[in-house]
């Protein structure tokens, strides 16, 4: 009797733990991405946004090459073209996002950039409820964009870069689906300390989030994954405040909440027959 009860408790605990682990993995991925980007922004003073992008993308590529060793699976010419477009979208997304971070807060930039994957999700769905999420997203963007007198107080150039990054993120998702069948400028730029810092940024903001999300996607429903990743703007805003001293207004927090609700709602009501998300679709 006693052993049977203990065994039952053990099974229940193991079941609950196995359900919690994927959620913690996604949360860890979002936090790691935010920390890595906050650290990356601190490199701007030394190597600029272009140099920071080169360090992050370059070291991330090297880390993933060592982890996955893609040369073991030869590519056809068509697949090579798809991978090239995929990589260009990734590089453009990172570069434009870092250019946006020069003049607008981290959390706000992430919220604006979220309009890219949201647009892709809305385009691929025809449910009436999606108009609710579209309306929320447009309300949030309307509060953030410097229209009229610029109620949000944001730099128009930075907002433009964030919107361009959103377009690249959308293209990144589209091109990512096309490769889904495949196996998974200054002297200071070359200073050893800067290279080491860049390697740390690449590991925290790319390699670690992708690894955690791959773990989560194997055990977590798509809608739950989408809800968890919709927390990214809030996490980014919190880390921007803690690590970069960026303070947001109530209007900006309200706008971010609208966009986050739109992202979470879209994930919940997404058709179950739609293709599942991959880590490439959510990592910036």
For each residue, the residues with C-beta under 8 A, 3 or more apart:
1: 4 5
2: 5 6
3: 6 7
4: 1 7 8
5: 1 2 8 9
6: 2 3 9 10
7: 3 4 10 11
8: 4 5 11 12
9: 5 6 12 13
10: 6 7 13 14
11: 7 8 14 15
12: 8 9 15 16
13: 9 10 16 17
14: 10 11 17 18
15: 11 12 18 19
16: 12 13 19 20
17: 13 14 20 21
18: 14 15 21 219
19: 15 16 22 23
20: 16 17 23 24
21: 17 18 24 25 215 219
22: 19 25 26 215 216 218 219 220 224
23: 19 20 26 27 216 220 224 228
24: 20 21 27 28
25: 21 22 28 29 212 213 215 216
26: 22 23 29 30 212 213 216 220 225 228 229
27: 23 24 30 31 228 231
28: 24 25 31 32 208 212
29: 25 26 32 33 208 209 210 212 213 216 283
30: 26 27 33 34 209 228 229 231 232 235
31: 27 28 34 35 235 239
32: 28 29 35 36 204 205 208 209 212
33: 29 30 36 37 204 205 209 232 283 284
34: 30 31 37 38 106 232 235 236 238 239
35: 31 32 38 39 204 205 239 243
36: 32 33 39 40 56 201 202 203 204 205 206 208 209
37: 33 34 40 41 101 106 205 236 239 284
38: 34 35 41 42 106 239 240 243 244
39: 35 36 42 43 197 200 201 204 205 243
40: 36 37 43 44 52 56 98 201 205
41: 37 38 44 52 98 101 106 244
42: 38 39 45 244
43: 39 40 46 47 51 52 55 194 197 198 201
44: 40 41 47 48 49 52 98 101 102
45: 42
46: 43 51 186 188 194
47: 43 44 50 51 52 54 55 185 186 188 189 194
48: 44 51 52 185 186
49: 44 52 53 95 98 99 101 102
50: 47 53 54 95 185
51: 43 46 47 48 54 55 185 186 188 189
52: 40 41 43 44 47 48 49 55 56 98 198 201
53: 49 50 56 57 91 94 95 98
54: 47 50 51 57 58 189
55: 43 47 51 52 58 59 189 194 195 197 198 199 201 202
56: 36 40 52 53 59 60 94 198 201 202 205 206
57: 53 54 60 61 90 91 94 202
58: 54 55 61 62 198 202
59: 55 56 62 63 198 199 201 202 203
60: 56 57 63 64 202 205 206 207
61: 57 58 64 65
62: 58 59 65 66 202
63: 59 60 66 67 202 203 206 207
64: 60 61 67 68 206 207 210
65: 61 62 68 69 70
66: 62 63 69
67: 63 64 207
68: 64 65 183 184
69: 65 66 72
70: 65 73 183
71:
72: 69 183
73: 70 182 183
74:
75: 79 80 83 182
76: 79 80
77: 80 81
78: 81 82
79: 75 76 82 83 179 182
80: 75 76 77 83 84
81: 77 78 84 85
82: 78 79 85 86 175 178 179
83: 75 79 80 86 87 179 182
84: 80 81 87 88
85: 81 82 88 89 171 175 178
86: 82 83 89 90 172 175 176 178 179 280
87: 83 84 90 91
88: 84 85 91 92
89: 85 86 92 93 168 169 171 172 175
90: 57 86 87 93 94 168 172
91: 53 57 87 88 94 95
92: 88 89 95 96 164 165 168
93: 89 90 96 97 165 168 169 172 284
94: 53 56 57 90 91 97 98 284
95: 49 50 53 91 92 98 99
96: 92 93 99 100 161 162 164 165 168
97: 93 94 100 101 109 113 161 162 165 284
98: 40 41 44 49 52 53 94 95 101 102
99: 49 95 96 102 158 161
100: 96 97 103 104 109 112 113 158 159 161 162 165
101: 37 41 44 49 97 98 104 106 109 158
102: 44 49 98 99 158
103: 100 155 157 158
104: 100 101 108 109 154 155 158 159 162
105: 108 109 237 240 244 246 248 252
106: 34 37 38 41 101 109 110 236 237 239 240 244 246
107: 110 111 233 234 236 237 238 240 246 248 252 256
108: 104 105 111 112 144 152 154 162 233 237 248 252 255 256
109: 97 100 101 104 105 106 112 113 158 162 165 236
110: 106 107 113 114 232 233 236 237 284
111: 107 108 114 140 144 233 255 256 259 260
112: 100 108 109 115 141 144 145 159 162 163 165 166
113: 97 100 109 110 116 162 165 166 169 284
114: 110 111 117 118 137 166 230 232 233 259 260 263
115: 112 118 119 137 141 163 166 259
116: 113 119 120 165 166 167 168 169 170 172 173
117: 114 120 121 169 170 173 263 281 282
118: 114 115 121 122 133 134 137 259 262 263 266
119: 115 116 122 123 166 170
120: 116 117 123 124 170 173 174
121: 117 118 124 125 130 266 270
122: 118 119 125 130 133 134 266
123: 119 120
124: 120 121 274
125: 121 122 130 266 270 271 274
126: 130
127: 130 269 271
128: 131
129: 132 133 265 269
130: 121 122 125 126 127 133 134 266 269
131: 128 134 135
132: 129 135 136 265
133: 118 122 129 130 136 137 261 262 263 265 266 269
134: 118 122 130 131 137 138 262
135: 131 132 138 139
136: 132 133 139 140 258 259 261 262 265
137: 114 115 118 133 134 140 141 258 259 262 263
138: 134 135 141 142
139: 135 136 142 143 255 258
140: 111 136 137 143 144 254 255 256 257 258 259 262
141: 112 115 137 138 144 145 255 259
142: 138 139 145 147 255
143: 139 140 151 152 251 252 254 255 258
144: 108 111 112 140 141 152 154 159 252 255 256
145: 112 141 142 152 154 159
146: 150 152 153 154 155 156 159
147: 142 150 151
148: 151
149:
150: 146 147 153 154 156
151: 143 147 148 251
152: 108 143 144 145 146 249 251 252 255
153: 146 150 249
154: 104 108 144 145 146 150 158 159
155: 103 104 146 158 159
156: 146 150 159 160
157: 103 160 161
158: 99 100 101 102 103 104 109 154 155 161 162
159: 100 104 112 144 145 146 154 155 156 162 163
160: 156 157 163 164
161: 96 97 99 100 157 158 164 165
162: 96 97 100 104 108 109 112 113 158 159 165 166
163: 112 115 159 160 166 167
164: 92 96 160 161 167 168
165: 92 93 96 97 100 109 112 113 116 161 162 168 169 284
166: 112 113 114 115 116 119 162 163 169 170
167: 116 163 164 170 171
168: 89 90 92 93 96 116 164 165 171 172
169: 89 93 113 116 117 165 166 172 173 284
170: 116 117 119 120 166 167 173 174
171: 85 89 167 168 174 175
172: 86 89 90 93 116 168 169 175 176 280 281
173: 116 117 120 169 170 176 177 280 281
174: 120 170 171 177 178
175: 82 85 86 89 171 172 178 179
176: 86 172 173 179 180 278 280 281
177: 173 174 180 275
178: 82 85 86 174 175
179: 79 82 83 86 175 176 182
180: 176 177 275 278
181:
182: 73 75 79 83 179
183: 68 70 72 73
184: 68 214
185: 47 48 50 51 189
186: 46 47 48 51 189
187: 190 191
188: 46 47 51 191 194
189: 47 51 54 55 185 186 194 195
190: 187 194 195
191: 187 188 194 195
192: 195 196
193: 196 197
194: 43 46 47 55 188 189 190 191 197 198
195: 55 189 190 191 192 198 199
196: 192 193 199 200
197: 39 43 55 193 194 200 201
198: 43 52 55 56 58 59 194 195 201 202
199: 55 59 195 196 202 203
200: 39 196 197 203 204
201: 36 39 40 43 52 55 56 59 197 198 204 205
202: 36 55 56 57 58 59 60 62 63 198 199 205 206 207
203: 36 59 63 199 200 206 207 208
204: 32 33 35 36 39 200 201 207 208
205: 32 33 35 36 37 39 40 56 60 201 202 208 209
206: 36 56 60 63 64 202 203 209 210 283
207: 60 63 64 67 202 203 204 210 211
208: 28 29 32 36 203 204 205 211 212
209: 29 30 32 33 36 205 206 212 213 279 283
210: 29 64 206 207 213 214 279 280 283
211: 207 208 214 215
212: 25 26 28 29 32 208 209 215 216
213: 25 26 29 209 210 216 217 225 279 282 283
214: 184 210 211 217 218 279
215: 21 22 25 211 212 218 219
216: 22 23 25 26 29 212 213 219 220 225 228
217: 213 214 220 225 276 277 278 279
218: 22 214 215
219: 18 21 22 215 216
220: 22 23 26 216 217 224 225 228
221: 224 225
222: 225 226 267 270 272 274 276 277
223: 226 227 267 268 270
224: 22 23 220 221 227 228
225: 26 213 216 217 220 221 222 228 229 267 277 282
226: 222 223 229 230 263 264 266 267 268 270 277
227: 223 224 230 231 264 267 268
228: 23 26 27 30 216 220 224 225 231
229: 26 30 225 226 232 263 267 282
230: 114 226 227 233 260 261 263 264 267
231: 27 30 227 228 234 235 260
232: 30 33 34 110 114 229 235 236
233: 107 108 110 111 114 230 236 237 256 259 260
234: 107 231 237 238 256 260
235: 30 31 34 231 232 238 239
236: 34 37 106 107 109 110 232 233 239 240
237: 105 106 107 108 110 233 234 240 241 246 248 253 256
238: 34 107 234 235 241 242
239: 31 34 35 37 38 106 235 236 242 243 244
240: 38 105 106 107 236 237 243 244 246
241: 237 238 244 245 246 247 248
242: 238 239
243: 35 38 39 239 240
244: 38 41 42 105 106 239 240 241
245: 241
246: 105 106 107 237 240 241
247: 241
248: 105 107 108 237 241 252 253 256
249: 152 153 252 253
250: 253 254
251: 143 151 152 254 255
252: 105 107 108 143 144 152 248 249 255 256
253: 237 248 249 250 256 257
254: 140 143 250 251 257 258
255: 108 111 139 140 141 142 143 144 152 251 252 258 259
256: 107 108 111 140 144 233 234 237 248 252 253 259 260
257: 140 253 254 260 261
258: 136 137 139 140 143 254 255 261 262
259: 111 114 115 118 136 137 140 141 233 255 256 262 263
260: 111 114 230 231 233 234 256 257 263 264
261: 133 136 230 257 258 264 265
262: 118 133 134 136 137 140 258 259 265 266
263: 114 117 118 133 137 226 229 230 259 260 266 267
264: 226 227 230 260 261 267 268
265: 129 132 133 136 261 262 268 269
266: 118 121 122 125 130 133 226 262 263 269 270
267: 222 223 225 226 227 229 230 263 264 270
268: 223 226 227 264 265
269: 127 129 130 133 265 266
270: 121 125 222 223 226 266 267 274
271: 125 127 274
272: 222
273:
274: 124 125 222 270 271
275: 177 180
276: 217 222
277: 217 222 225 226 281 282
278: 176 180 217 281
279: 209 210 213 214 217 282 283
280: 86 172 173 176 210 283
281: 117 172 173 176 277 278
282: 117 213 225 229 277 279
283: 29 33 206 209 210 213 279 280
284: 33 37 93 94 97 110 113 165 169
